[in-house]
């Protein structure tokens, strides 16, 4: 199965994070560090996951209520879920190694 980053479309967030480990990337297209974080997720994090977790991108401009629910005040913001429960969060540009360590520990 080809690994890919999922884009949140506005419905069923709880279901998407309910099972397994999910890294949620809160971002916006106008945010330079967000674009850089997205490139790192695609090039350095995703290939290392080997099905152990999924990555879900949430555009804060299109989903302000969800961003507010998780008190996202600065982007990029990454929130790590395990079986529907938030277990970690990262604010600002975060190194792939730090994210992979957190995912493996979840």
C-alpha positions in Angstrom: 0.0 0.0 0.0 1.4 3.4 -1.0 1.8 5.7 2.0 0.2 9.2 1.5 -0.7 12.3 3.5 -4.5 12.7 3.9 -6.2 16.1 3.5 -9.0 16.7 5.9 -12.2 17.5 4.1 -14.3 18.8 7.0 -16.2 15.7 8.1 -15.5 12.8 10.4 -12.4 14.0 12.2 -13.0 11.9 15.3 -13.3 8.8 13.1 -10.1 9.6 11.2 -8.1 9.7 14.5 -10.1 7.0 16.4 -7.8 4.1 15.6 -4.0 3.8 15.6 -1.6 6.7 15.6 -2.3 9.8 13.6 -0.2 12.9 13.3 -2.4 16.0 12.5 -0.7 18.9 10.8 -2.6 22.2 11.3 -1.4 24.5 8.5 -2.4 27.2 6.0 -1.2 27.7 2.4 0.0 31.2 3.0 2.3 30.1 5.9 5.9 29.6 4.7 7.0 27.4 7.7 3.8 25.3 7.2 4.8 24.6 3.6 8.3 23.7 4.8 6.9 21.4 7.5 4.7 19.8 4.9 7.7 19.1 2.6 9.5 17.5 5.6 6.5 15.4 6.4 6.4 14.1 2.9 10.1 13.6 2.3 11.4 12.5 5.7 8.6 11.4 7.9 6.1 9.6 5.7 8.7 7.1 4.2 9.7 6.1 7.7 6.2 5.3 9.0 5.8 2.0 7.1 2.1 1.9 8.0 2.7 2.5 11.7 0.8 5.9 11.6 -1.0 8.2 9.2 -0.6 11.9 8.6 -3.7 14.1 8.3 -3.4 17.8 7.1 -6.0 20.3 8.4 -6.1 23.7 6.6 -6.9 26.1 9.5 -8.5 28.6 7.0 -11.0 26.0 5.9 -11.5 24.4 9.3 -11.4 27.2 11.9 -13.7 25.5 14.3 -11.5 22.4 14.5 -8.4 24.5 14.9 -10.1 26.4 17.8 -11.2 23.1 19.4 -7.5 22.1 19.7 -6.5 25.7 20.7 -4.3 26.2 17.7 -3.0 29.7 17.9 0.2 29.4 16.0 1.0 27.3 12.9 2.4 25.0 11.9 1.0 23.0 14.8 1.2 19.2 14.9 -1.0 17.1 17.2 -0.3 13.4 17.8 -3.2 11.1 18.5 -3.3 7.5 19.6 -6.7 5.7 19.4 -8.5 9.0 19.4 -6.7 10.6 22.4 -4.2 13.5 22.1 -0.8 12.3 23.3 1.6 15.0 22.1 1.8 18.4 20.3 4.4 20.4 18.6 4.3 24.1 17.8 6.4 25.6 15.0 8.7 23.9 12.5 9.6 20.5 14.0 12.4 18.3 13.0 11.5 14.9 11.4 13.6 13.0 13.9 11.6 14.5 16.8 8.3 13.7 15.2 9.4 10.1 14.4 10.5 9.5 18.0 7.1 10.7 19.2 5.3 8.5 16.8 7.3 5.5 17.7 6.8 6.1 21.4 3.0 6.4 20.9 
